[in-house]
Amino acid sequence: GSEPIVGRPEEGQKVFEEHCSICHAIEKGELIEGPSLYAAGTRLTYDYVKESIRLPWEHMASFEEGEDFTETTMPTDFEQKLSTQDFEDLIAYILSLNE
């Protein structure tokens, strides 16, 4: 069978900077438009991150104290836009973020 795809955080950072960093901050205390991903790797699971990218409207919980999101402006077609490798790289990068 085919080898499982392994996410590469360093490649995922490029995907994040191209597609995600305009709305998602990764610095402590910084908030742009979308939920903060500060220290995401210490708070979130692989499945949660994957589902949040695929189905953002189903994951409107606040990510950090005091944030409350009731609607999403996040594109819902990242899985179509990104290759499977890029998608896995992006998840790996988000999960690599810690304090």
N, C-alpha and C positions, 0 to 999 in steps of 0.2 A: 504493500500500500504506500501511499504518499506520506512523506514526513510531516509531522505536525508543524504548524507555523509558530515560530517563537518570536515574540515581540522584542524589538530592540529599542530601548529607551532613547538612545542617542539619535536614532532615525526618527523616532516619534516626536522628539522635540522640534524637529523641522516641520513636521505635519502640524503640530500644535501652534507653532509660530505663524504658519501660513493660514490656518483655518480657525483657530480657537482663541488666540491671545487677544484679539480685538475685543472680546466680551468677557473672557475669564482671566482674572488676576491669579497669580501664583505667589505674590508677596503677602506677608502677614499684614492684616489691617487694610489692604487695598481692595476696593470693590469697583468693578467697572459696571457691566450690565448684567452678566450672568453670574451664577453662584461662584464664589471664590473656590479655587482649587488648592489653596494653601495647605500644605502638608496632607494632600489627598491620600497619599500612600499609607498614612497612619490611620486614616478614618474610613476609607472606602474599600470595597472588595472588587475583584475583577468583574464579577457578574453585575454588580451595581453600576460600575463605570460603563460596561458594555451596553447594558440596557438603557442607561441614561443618555448615551449617544444615539442609540437606535430609536428610542421612544421617549424623548425628553419631556413630553407633556405628562407622562405617567410618574415622573420623579420630580415633583415640584416642592419637595421638602426643602427646608432651609439647610444650607451646607455649613454655615457658620452662625454662631450666636447672633441674633438680631436681624438676620436676613430673612426675608419672606418673599417668595416668588409665587405669583398666582397665574401667570401666563408665560409662555415661552416665545421668544423670537428666534430661537435656535433652529437652524435648518434641520430637516428631518431626513435628508437624503445622503448623509455622509457615507452610509454603507454602499450606496450606488456610486458616489463620487470617488471614494478611496478604494485602492486595491485592498485585498484581504490582508496583505502584508502591512500596508500603511495603517490600516485599521488596528491591527494587533500592535504595531509599533506605537501608535498613539495611546492605546490603553496602557502599554508597558511604561511609557513616559509618565502618564498621569499617576500611575501607581508607584513610580520611583520618587515622587515628590514627598519629601519629609522636612521636618523643621530644621 
